[in-house]
């Protein structure tokens, strides 16, 4: 696997876990710090837009919208 593939798979796991946690608590999704960092790294490899890597794009749009939970 390439570094890009590893980042993508790690991102997918974190992204879906954040969505599952929000669903369990009937709350809006708040991405974890690791999800933000992985999205940023993927964007550094291949700048993302709304049509390509839409999950990464949605995480990047949430940056700065709420304080990151450092305890996660």
QUILINSUL-V842588 format. One record per residue. RES is the residue in one small letter. SS is DSSP state (H for helix, E for strand, C for the rest). PHI is phi in whole degrees, -180 to 180 (none if undefined). NEAR is the number of other ideal C-beta (glycine too) atoms within 12 Angstrom. Layout:
res: (RES:RES)
ss: (SS:SS)
phi: (PHI:PHI)
near: (NEAR:NEAR)
This chain:
res: (x:x:x:x:x:x:x:x:x:x:x:x:x:x:x:x:x:x:x:x:x:x:x:x:x:x:x:x:x:x:x:x:x:x:x:x:x:x:x:x:x:x:x:x:x:x:x:x:x:x:x:x:x:x:x:x:x:x:x:x:x:x:x:x:x:x:x:x:x:x:x:x)
ss: (C:C:H:H:H:H:H:H:H:H:H:H:H:H:H:H:H:H:H:H:H:H:H:H:C:C:C:C:C:C:C:C:H:H:H:H:H:H:H:H:H:H:H:H:H:C:C:C:C:C:C:C:C:H:H:H:H:H:H:H:H:H:C:C:C:C:C:C:C:C:C:C)
phi: (none:-81:-60:-62:-66:-64:-60:-63:-66:-64:-61:-59:-63:-65:-59:-71:-67:-61:-67:-65:-61:-63:-64:-61:-101:49:-129:-66:-70:-128:-73:-78:-56:-66:-65:-62:-64:-65:-61:-64:-66:-62:-64:-67:-72:-141:-52:-100:-135:-63:-89:-109:56:-60:-65:-62:-58:-66:-69:-61:-66:-83:-56:80:-77:-155:-66:-72:-86:-66:-85:-90)
near: (9:10:15:19:14:16:29:26:17:24:35:22:19:30:33:20:21:33:23:15:21:18:13:11:12:8:13:14:26:22:36:30:22:23:36:32:23:34:36:22:25:32:26:16:20:19:15:26:14:13:9:14:26:15:29:37:22:23:36:29:19:25:21:11:15:15:14:20:15:9:7:17)
